[in-house]
Structure formats: structure tokens, C-alpha cells
């Protein structure tokens, strides 16, 4: 295979990865946004039902609090993944920007690697925890307690995968597309 055909093949592979990565980021972002809206709507409807039921009967519905807690946990962890996907982490940019430009690229890679490893570990340990707590049931709904941890696993996996994509293709980072790309592909 000649150098030109190898280069064309590599460019084609790179373009394919970029299309796949952009599609994943777009699709998972939309899923997370819709899930957040649906979860919040369900929480409002459940709590409104509880208020109306209490006003009408003087007694409460036993399942509303437990289900609201489960939905709130899902909302929190899925929204955190959405925040990460949008590049809205809490960060101290003044410190990062104080470093010389030559150090910003390796520092940016190191920070991204720490985020990937951290969320990868959260994902792994959450799966391990889910296996253990799955043998217990929630008190009212009698659902496996792993429902509390599933959103954490989904969120951590999505954050890790999103960060891997941005490590490989920094130009897909909505906040600092130039931070790593300025020094090369």
C-alpha cells in the first residue's frame, strides 16, 4: 500500500470516527435532556397527586415519597452527565490559564485522563455495588435497591466515554476545542 493510499485510508477512518463520535455526543445529549425533562415532570406529577390525595382523603399515598427519591437520584446523576457533556464542569480556569501555553496541552491531557479514570472507577464500583444491593428491596415499592445506583452507573459511563472521545478528538470539546488541538491532532 502506498503512502498516499494509507493516508487516504487514515483520513477516511478519522472522518468515520468523528462522525460516530459526534453522533454519540448529539444522541446521548438529547437522551439525557429528554430523560431529565421526563423525570422532573414525573416527580411534579407524583407529588401533585400526593397533595391532591391528601387534601381529598386526609391520608397519603405510601409510594410517592420512595418513588420521588428514586426519580430525584436519577435526575441528579443523569443531569450531572449532561453538565459534563456540555463542558460545564466546575473548574478553576484562572489557575489553568496561569500556566504557559506549552504546559497547558499536557496539563489538559492529564486532567482529562484523571476525569476518565475517576468516572471509570465510579462506573466499575457502582456495578459491583449494584450486584450486592440488588438482593435487597426498597421498603414500599419492593423494587431492587439497585435502582438507586443505576443512574450513577449510566452517568459515570457516559461521562467517561464522552471524555475519551474528547481526549481523542479535542475539537469536539464545546469549551476548549483549541486547548489540545492547537498543538496537533
C-alpha positions in Angstrom: 0.0 0.0 0.0 1.4 3.3 -1.0 1.9 6.3 1.4 -0.9 8.2 -0.3 -3.5 5.4 -0.1 -2.5 4.8 3.6 -3.1 8.5 4.2 -6.4 8.4 2.5 -7.4 5.4 4.4 -6.4 7.0 7.7 -8.3 10.2 6.8 -11.4 8.1 6.0 -11.1 6.2 9.3 -10.6 9.5 11.1 -13.6 11.1 9.4 -15.7 8.0 10.3 -14.6 8.2 14.0 -15.5 11.9 14.0 -19.0 11.2 12.6 -19.6 8.4 15.0 -18.3 10.5 18.0 -20.4 13.5 17.0 -23.5 11.2 16.6 -22.9 9.7 20.0 -22.4 13.1 21.7 -25.5 14.5 20.0 -27.7 11.4 20.6 -26.7 10.9 24.3 -27.1 14.6 25.0 -30.6 14.5 23.6 -31.4 11.4 25.6 -30.1 12.9 28.8 -32.1 16.1 28.2 -35.3 14.2 27.5 -34.8 11.9 30.4 -34.2 14.9 32.7 -37.4 16.6 31.5 -39.4 13.4 31.9 -38.0 12.6 35.3 -38.8 16.1 36.6 -42.3 16.0 35.1 -42.9 12.7 36.7 -41.7 14.0 40.1 -44.0 17.0 39.8 -47.0 14.8 38.8 -46.3 12.3 41.6 -46.1 15.0 44.2 -49.1 16.8 42.9 -51.0 13.6 43.1 -49.9 13.2 46.7 -51.0 16.7 47.6 -54.5 16.2 45.9 -54.9 12.8 47.5 -54.0 14.1 51.0 -56.5 17.0 50.5 -59.2 14.7 49.4 -58.8 11.8 51.8 -56.7 13.1 54.7 -54.2 10.3 54.1 -51.1 9.9 52.0 -50.1 7.6 49.3 -47.2 5.5 50.7 -45.3 5.0 47.4 -44.9 8.7 46.4 -42.0 9.6 48.6 -40.0 6.5 47.7 -40.6 6.9 44.0 -39.8 10.6 44.2 -36.4 9.8 45.9 -35.6 7.2 43.2 -36.5 9.7 40.4 -34.6 12.5 42.1 -31.4 10.4 42.2 -31.9 9.5 38.6 -32.4 13.2 37.7 -29.3 14.2 39.6 -26.9 11.7 38.2 -28.2 12.0 34.6 -28.1 15.8 34.8 -24.5 15.6 36.0 -23.7 13.6 32.9 -25.4 16.3 30.9 -23.4 19.1 32.6 -20.2 17.2 31.9 -21.3 16.6 28.2 -21.9 20.4 27.8 -18.4 21.0 29.3 -19.8 22.9 32.3 -17.6 21.3 35.0 -16.7 23.4 37.9 -13.1 24.3 37.2 -10.5 26.9 38.1 -9.6 28.3 34.8 -7.6 31.2 36.2 -5.1 28.6 37.5 -5.0 26.7 34.2 -4.6 29.9 32.2 -1.7 30.9 34.5 0.4 28.1 33.1 2.5 28.8 29.9 0.8 27.7 26.7 3.4 24.9 26.3 2.3 23.3 29.6 -1.5 23.8 29.0 -1.7 21.0 26.4 -0.1 18.3 28.6 -1.9 19.6 31.7 -5.2 19.4 29.7 -4.5 15.8 28.7 -3.6 14.9 32.3 -6.8 16.4 33.7 -8.9 14.6 31.1 -7.1 11.3 32.0 -7.9 11.9 35.7 -11.5 12.5 34.9 -11.7 9.4 32.7 -10.1 7.2 35.4 -12.2 8.6 38.1 -15.5 8.1 36.3 -14.4 4.7 35.0 -13.8 3.7 38.7 -17.1 5.1 39.7 -18.8 3.1 37.0 -16.9 -0.1 37.9 -17.6 0.2 41.7 -21.2 1.1 41.1 -21.7 -2.1 39.0 -20.1 -4.0 41.9 -22.4 -2.3 44.4 -25.5 -2.9 42.3 -24.8 -6.6 42.4 -24.7 -6.5 46.2 -27.6 -4.3 46.9 -29.7 -6.0 44.2 -30.6 -8.6 46.7 -32.4 -6.1 48.9 -35.7 -4.4 48.1 -37.0 -0.9 48.7 -39.4 -0.8 51.7 -42.6 0.3 49.9 -42.3 -0.4 46.2 -40.4 -3.7 46.7 -38.0 -2.8 43.9 -34.4 -4.0 44.0 -32.3 -1.3 45.7 -30.0 -1.3 42.7 -32.5 1.2 41.1 -30.8 3.8 43.3 -27.4 3.1 41.7 -28.4 2.5 38.0 -28.4 6.2 37.2 -25.0 6.7 38.7 -23.6 3.8 36.6 -25.2 5.3 33.4 -24.0 8.8 34.2 -20.4 7.7 35.1 -20.2 5.6 31.9 -21.4 8.4 29.7 -19.0 10.9 31.3 -16.0 8.5 30.9 -17.0 7.8 27.2 -17.5 11.5 26.5 -14.1 12.3 27.9 -12.4 9.5 26.0 -14.0 11.0 22.8 -12.8 14.4 23.7 -9.3 13.1 24.5 -9.1 11.5 21.1 -10.8 14.4 19.3 -10.4 17.6 21.4 -12.1 19.7 18.7 -15.3 18.1 19.9 -14.9 19.8 23.3 -17.5 22.6 23.5 -15.5 24.6 26.0 -11.8 24.4 25.0 -11.6 22.8 21.5 -8.3 24.7 20.9 -6.6 23.6 24.2 -5.2 20.4 22.8 -5.8 20.7 19.1 -3.5 23.8 18.8 -0.5 21.5 19.2 -1.7 18.9 16.8 -4.4 16.2 16.0 
